[in-house]
Amino acid sequence: MRLILVPAAIAASAVAAPALAQSVELRVTATNLAPTNSVTFAPLRVGFGNGSFDSFDINEIAGPAITSVAEGGSGSDWFPAFEAAEPNATLGTVVSDPAGPLLPGASASAVFTIDTDTNQFFTFASMVVPSNDHFIGNDSPTQYRLFDDAGNLLINSIGQTADQIWDNGSEATDPANAAFLVGGVNANRTPQGGVVTFDFDGLNAFNGLETAAGYTFDSQLTSGLDVYSITFEVIPAPATAGMLGLAGLAATRRRRA
């Protein structure tokens, strides 16, 4: 009988490493679940922080940070505002390959290095198109806590339904000025002077119009319909993966013996 021994320190570290790690590699995947020919999403703007950056509040006037996402999808003011509020946050974008909007049925992924001691909360925002100023995102900066104090992943996925699509209230609905429409000039705008509210019905104004992707828009959105998902996967460090494999192999050999 062959007996293969694994040092206790290795076996223990193989089990404990994910919980003790201060930094992890995290794969974030965004998927457009909307029906064919329905809404498309701009690249997903993301931030991992301490839960203090609040980019908007329901029933209040939108500030420049969220407006830069809702009206143009760029996040040109969202990222600097996030960084000013949380200098140690990890910020980035999940974008399709090749780069462009996330069409119905498509997915995109990106990998981020996260300090799980300081950046336990997840914040996101993405423009919904075609529209003038619709978007998805979390109102409360502490709504999604990804990691506990031991560095364990708490959330595997976040779903968004049609009911969770926001109207920024900053730009009046006008196909001539809307993003992602043939003939629309997104740089033009008519101020609305409203507040941030939930509103997916407003997207029906664009039904029957040709999108920049070549399809005729048909919202088809109804209450409770899944339109978007964000999933999270911790990528094991090479050393950890090797130790886990070694521990598993040893266990298999012992059972065979």
N, C-alpha and C positions, 0 to 999 in steps of 0.2 A: 504494500500500500504506500503510495506517495503522499506525503503530507506537505502541503505548501502553507507556510506561515506568513501572514502579513503583519508587520509591526503595528502594535496598538496605536501608535501615534499617527501612522498613515491612515489606518481605518477610521480613527476618530476624526481626523481632519477632513477625510473624504465626505463624512456625513455632515460635519459642522461648518465647512467652508462657506456654503451659500449664506448661512445666517450671520457669520462673522465678517464677511466681506464689507468694506466700507464703500467700495466702488464696484459697479456691475455694468456689463454691456447689455443694453436693452433694445430688442428689436420691436419697433412700432409699425404696425400695418394698418393702413386705412383702406376701407372698401366701400364703394358706392353701391348701395343695395336698392336704389330707386329703380322703377320700371324702365324698360327700354323707351328711349325718346323723352324721358322725363329730365329731372334736374341733374346738373353736373356740378362738381365742386372744384373750387380753386385749390392749389396746394395747401396742405394742412400746416398751419403755423402752431408750433408747440413750445411749451416751456415746462421745465421741471424745477420747482423751487420750494420755498418754505411756506407757501400759502398766503403771502401778504399782498401780491399783485392782483388787484381787482380791476379788470378792464372795462366792466360795465355793470349796470344795475337795472333790473326790470322797472319799467314805468318812470325812468329818469332819462334826461337828455344824454345822448351818447357823446363821449369825448373823442378827441383826435385819434387815440390809440385804436379803439375798436372800429372807428369809422374808416381808418386806413385799410382794414380787412373787409368790412362790409361793403364799401363802395368800389374798391378796386382789387381786393384780394391780396395786396402786396404785403401788408403788415409793416409798411415803412415807418409808421409811428408806433405800432404795437411793440415791436422788438426794443426800440430805445426806451420806451416807457417801462417795459418789463425789467430791462437791465438796470434802469435808474432805481426802481423799487427794490430789486433783488440782485445786487452785483454778483452774487455767487451762483445764480441760476444757470442751468444749462438750457440753451435756446436753439431752435432749429426748425427745419421744414421737412415734411414728408411729401415727396413729389414723384410723379410718374416718371418712367423711363421709356421713351424720351420725355423730357420735361413738358408739362402741359396740364390742362385741367383733367380731373378724374371723371371719366365718362361713366354712365350707368353700366354696372357689371365689372368695372375695372378695380384693380387694387394697386397700392404702392407701399413700399416699405423703406425704412431707414433705421440705422443703428446709432444709439447714443450711449455715451459713457456717463453714468449717473452716480453721484455721491449720495448714497442712501442715508447718510447721517444728516445731511443738511438740505437735501432736495427730495423730500418725500411726497410732494404734491404735484399733480399734473393739471396744466391749463392748456386749452386749445381754442383755435378759432379758424374758420374757413368760410369764404364767401360762397353763397349758393347762387348759381347762374342757370338760365338768364335771370337777371334782376338788376335793380338799381342799387339796392342796399340790404339784401337779405343775407343771413349768415347762420352758422351753427357755432356754439361755444358754450362754456360753462359760466353761469352768472356768479356763483360763489367760488372764490379761489381755493377753498378748502373742501369743495364737493368731492374731489377724487384724490384720496390718499392712496398712493401706489405702494409705499413701503412702510413697514413698521420699524420700530427702533432697532430691531435685530437685523434689518436689511432684507426681510422676507417680502416677496411680492404679494400684495393684498388683493389686487384686481387683475383679472385676466382679460377683460374686455369692457368696452363702453359702447352702448348702442344709442342711436339717435332716431327718433320717429319724426314724421311730418309735423306733429304738434310742437316739436322742439326747434323748429326753424324760426329764427328771429327776424323781425323787421327793425332795422336800426333807427327808423324814424327821421333820418337826416336828409334823405333825397326822395323827392316825389317820384311815383311810378310813371315812367315814360319810356316806351320801347325805343324811341329815337336816341335816348341817352343810356340805354341799358348795356351791360356787359354781355359778351358772348352771343350777340345777335348780329346777323348780317345787316350792315347799314347802321348799326348802333354805334354811337360815339361815346364811350364810357367817360372820357375826360369832361364832357359837357354834363351839367347837372342843374336841376331846379331844386332849391332848398325846400324841405318839407316842414321843418320846425316842430317835429313830433318827438315822441319818446320811444324807447326800446320796448317792443311788445312781441308776443308770439303771433305769427301770421304766415300760414302757408297758403291760404286761399288767395292772397294777393298775387301769387305767381301765375294764376289763371289768366292774368292780363296778357301773358306772352304766348298763350296757346295759338297754334297755327302759324307761328313765325319761324323763319329759318335760322338755325343756330350756326355758329362759326364752325361747328364740327360737321355740318352738312345734313343734319336731321331736322325734321319739322317738330317743334316743341309741342309736347302734350303732357301737361303736369301730371295728371292721374293721381295726385296726392290725396289721401284720405286720412282721417284721424286714426292714429295708431299704426300707420304703415311704417315699416322699417325702411329708413333711407340711407343709413350710414353706420359703419362700425369701426371701432378702433380696438385693436388687440395688442397685447403686450406679452413678450416672451424674453425671459432672461437667458442670455447665451452663456453657457458654462465656460469659465476660463480654461485654457488648454491643460494646465496642471491639475485643476479640479476634475476635469473630464477624465484625465488619465487615471487619477487616483480612484475615482468612482468605478471606472472600468476594471481596474486591478482588484478592487474589493469585491466586485461582482464575480470576477473570474475565480477568485479564491473561494468564494462561497460555493460556486458551481462545482469546483474540484472537490471540495469537502463532501458535498452531497453525493457525488459520484463514488468517492472513496467509501 
